[in-house]
Amino acid sequence: MPALNDKRNLYDYISGYVDGEGCFSISFSRRAKFLVGWETKPSFSVSQNEDRSEILYRMQKTFKCGFLRRDFSDKTLKFEVRSLDDLLEEVIPHFETYPLLSSKQKDFILFKKVCNLMRKGEHRKANGLSKIVALAFQMNPGGKRRYTRDQILDVLR
């Protein structure tokens, strides 16, 4: 295995690891106090069994952001980045330079579009949130969602 002290090797390794164990997701929470009635939450996460979690600590150090938390549902440790600024300034640029090689790249591209729309404040407008919902529901087709697309859009109508 190449030495991970070499930054190029480390960055390529992280992208490969995320290709297998990572997730880019957009979730929505009902928030009556928000103008559009919904909170939009982008998240990048990577999980691993706790006894093999060294790479998660390395990722946190490399990205200079995020946090680690236990996921009791599957007994793993997760490295997660939820801050929009950190996603835009640290995570997204990494995967632009060191792209994913699997079909997860499609989720990354959609994720990046959503984050850029949020940077412009589009998640605070009904029309913008509709665009974000359309993009988000193209991502992670096998994933679990608390609300359906129609439930979210019905609140906007």
LUMNU-91164 format. One line per field, with one value per residue (C-alpha): residue number from 1; residue in three letters; chain; x, z, y. Coordinates in pm, 1 decimal. Last residue first. Layout:
BEGIN
pos [NUM  ...]
code [ALA  ...]
unit [A  ...]
c1 [X  ...]
c3 [Z  ...]
c2 [Y  ...]
//
This chain:
BEGIN
pos [157  156  155  154  153  152  151  150  149  148  147  146  145  144  143  142  141  140  139  138  137  136  135  134  133  132  131  130  129  128  127  126  125  124  123  122  121  120  119  118  117  116  115  114  113  112  111  110  109  108  107  106  105  104  103  102  101  100  99  98  97  96  95  94  93  92  91  90  89  88  87  86  85  84  83  82  81  80  79  78  77  76  75  74  73  72  71  70  69  68  67  66  65  64  63  62  61  60  59  58  57  56  55  54  53  52  51  50  49  48  47  46  45  44  43  42  41  40  39  38  37  36  35  34  33  32  31  30  29  28  27  26  25  24  23  22  21  20  19  18  17  16  15  14  13  12  11  10  9  8  7  6  5  4  3  2  1]
code [ARG  LEU  VAL  ASP  LEU  ILE  GLN  ASP  ARG  THR  TYR  ARG  ARG  LYS  GLY  GLY  PRO  ASN  MET  GLN  PHE  ALA  LEU  ALA  VAL  ILE  LYS  SER  LEU  GLY  ASN  ALA  LYS  ARG  HIS  GLU  GLY  LYS  ARG  MET  LEU  ASN  CYS  VAL  LYS  LYS  PHE  LEU  ILE  PHE  ASP  LYS  GLN  LYS  SER  SER  LEU  LEU  PRO  TYR  THR  GLU  PHE  HIS  PRO  ILE  VAL  GLU  GLU  LEU  LEU  ASP  ASP  LEU  SER  ARG  VAL  GLU  PHE  LYS  LEU  THR  LYS  ASP  SER  PHE  ASP  ARG  ARG  LEU  PHE  GLY  CYS  LYS  PHE  THR  LYS  GLN  MET  ARG  TYR  LEU  ILE  GLU  SER  ARG  ASP  GLU  ASN  GLN  SER  VAL  SER  PHE  SER  PRO  LYS  THR  GLU  TRP  GLY  VAL  LEU  PHE  LYS  ALA  ARG  ARG  SER  PHE  SER  ILE  SER  PHE  CYS  GLY  GLU  GLY  ASP  VAL  TYR  GLY  SER  ILE  TYR  ASP  TYR  LEU  ASN  ARG  LYS  ASP  ASN  LEU  ALA  PRO  MET]
unit [A  A  A  A  A  A  A  A  A  A  A  A  A  A  A  A  A  A  A  A  A  A  A  A  A  A  A  A  A  A  A  A  A  A  A  A  A  A  A  A  A  A  A  A  A  A  A  A  A  A  A  A  A  A  A  A  A  A  A  A  A  A  A  A  A  A  A  A  A  A  A  A  A  A  A  A  A  A  A  A  A  A  A  A  A  A  A  A  A  A  A  A  A  A  A  A  A  A  A  A  A  A  A  A  A  A  A  A  A  A  A  A  A  A  A  A  A  A  A  A  A  A  A  A  A  A  A  A  A  A  A  A  A  A  A  A  A  A  A  A  A  A  A  A  A  A  A  A  A  A  A  A  A  A  A  A  A]
c1 [-4842.2  -4512.4  -4647.8  -4759.9  -4403.9  -4259.6  -4530.8  -4511.4  -4137.1  -4194.6  -4089.1  -3873.2  -3652.3  -3460.2  -3208.2  -3242.3  -3264.0  -2959.4  -2994.1  -3265.0  -3488.0  -3236.3  -3240.3  -3620.1  -3624.9  -3362.4  -3561.6  -3879.0  -3677.7  -3578.5  -3937.7  -4058.6  -3775.9  -3544.1  -3365.3  -3261.5  -3032.0  -2751.5  -2528.4  -2827.0  -2828.5  -2455.1  -2514.5  -2792.1  -2575.2  -2287.6  -2519.0  -2640.5  -2278.8  -2194.1  -2494.4  -2379.2  -2024.9  -2180.1  -2199.0  -1841.9  -1511.3  -1530.8  -1345.5  -1017.6  -1006.3  -1383.7  -1410.6  -1170.2  -1336.2  -1671.4  -1544.4  -1344.5  -1495.8  -1851.3  -1906.5  -1734.9  -1952.7  -2269.1  -2184.4  -2302.2  -1978.9  -1988.8  -1739.9  -1940.4  -1853.1  -2041.2  -2278.0  -2550.4  -2832.0  -2599.2  -2428.9  -2140.0  -2025.9  -1726.3  -1723.8  -1671.6  -1391.3  -1021.7  -1079.3  -750.8  -783.8  -1143.2  -1039.8  -753.1  -990.6  -1224.0  -930.0  -838.1  -1190.6  -1114.0  -1216.9  -1511.4  -1662.8  -1674.3  -1898.2  -1850.4  -2076.4  -2149.0  -2462.6  -2696.6  -2986.3  -3280.7  -3520.0  -3882.2  -4184.9  -4094.2  -4049.8  -3908.4  -4093.1  -4305.0  -3996.3  -4051.7  -3714.4  -3555.4  -3258.4  -2991.3  -2733.4  -2378.8  -2273.8  -1946.7  -1835.7  -1734.7  -1673.6  -1575.5  -1280.5  -1177.1  -1196.7  -997.3  -732.6  -692.4  -641.7  -393.4  -197.4  -173.1  -79.1  215.3  210.3  -38.9  246.5  136.8  0.0]
c3 [-196.6  -8.8  252.4  -30.5  -170.0  139.5  166.6  -209.3  -198.7  76.6  434.9  673.4  397.4  388.0  111.1  -196.4  -439.3  -286.2  -480.2  -733.7  -444.0  -346.7  -689.5  -701.1  -337.0  -411.5  -706.7  -493.8  -219.7  -467.1  -570.7  -209.0  -97.4  201.1  38.9  -241.7  -10.7  -268.1  -62.1  -49.3  -428.3  -416.2  -158.1  -371.7  -685.1  -492.0  -365.0  -720.6  -838.0  -536.0  -596.8  -957.0  -833.3  -625.5  -960.9  -892.6  -961.8  -710.8  -806.5  -652.1  -744.9  -742.6  -449.2  -240.5  -343.7  -219.1  126.9  235.0  135.0  30.8  284.9  556.8  481.6  474.4  811.2  820.8  806.3  949.4  1049.5  1169.4  1416.4  1377.4  1585.5  1316.5  1496.8  1772.0  1539.6  1739.5  1651.9  1490.3  1395.6  1095.2  999.5  912.7  600.2  653.7  1033.5  1008.8  734.7  945.0  1239.3  1009.2  873.2  1223.3  1273.3  1225.7  1573.5  1561.2  1257.8  980.7  859.9  626.6  619.2  410.4  512.5  368.2  589.3  448.7  712.9  605.7  655.9  374.9  606.9  886.3  1221.4  1126.7  1088.4  925.4  872.2  535.5  446.9  180.9  152.5  41.6  170.5  229.3  266.9  -78.4  -281.7  43.5  71.7  -284.3  -230.0  93.1  -79.0  -360.1  -100.2  97.2  -213.5  -327.4  23.0  47.6  411.2  309.2  201.2  -86.3  0.0]
c2 [2515.0  2492.4  2249.0  2020.3  2019.9  1854.9  1590.5  1530.0  1460.3  1209.6  1273.4  1069.2  937.0  610.8  554.8  334.2  627.9  796.7  1123.8  1211.1  1318.3  1584.0  1749.2  1787.8  1899.2  2165.6  2301.3  2317.3  2487.8  2757.1  2826.4  2833.0  3061.5  3007.9  2711.5  2948.9  3145.0  3176.6  2945.9  2709.2  2687.1  2608.0  2335.2  2185.8  2183.7  2022.6  1749.1  1680.6  1643.5  1425.0  1200.2  1147.8  1072.7  791.5  606.1  500.2  675.1  958.5  1271.8  1393.1  1764.3  1818.9  1579.4  1788.5  2117.0  1984.2  1886.4  2191.3  2526.8  2438.4  2158.9  2359.7  2664.4  2452.5  2300.7  1939.9  1738.8  1386.5  1120.2  823.8  547.8  224.2  14.0  0.5  181.2  306.5  551.1  692.5  1041.0  1206.3  1572.4  1793.8  2025.7  2042.4  1827.1  1639.6  1612.9  1490.5  1248.9  1112.2  1061.7  869.2  667.7  552.0  411.7  43.4  -77.5  162.8  -1.6  255.2  533.5  827.1  1129.8  1438.8  1625.2  1886.8  1994.8  2190.1  2321.8  2335.2  2560.4  2800.9  3100.5  2888.4  2898.9  2595.7  2378.2  2038.2  1875.4  1799.0  1585.3  1619.8  1345.5  1271.0  929.9  752.7  390.1  268.3  582.8  753.7  515.8  583.1  957.5  927.8  712.8  966.3  1241.2  1030.1  930.5  1291.4  1402.5  1158.0  1054.2  786.5  564.5  344.7  0.0]
//
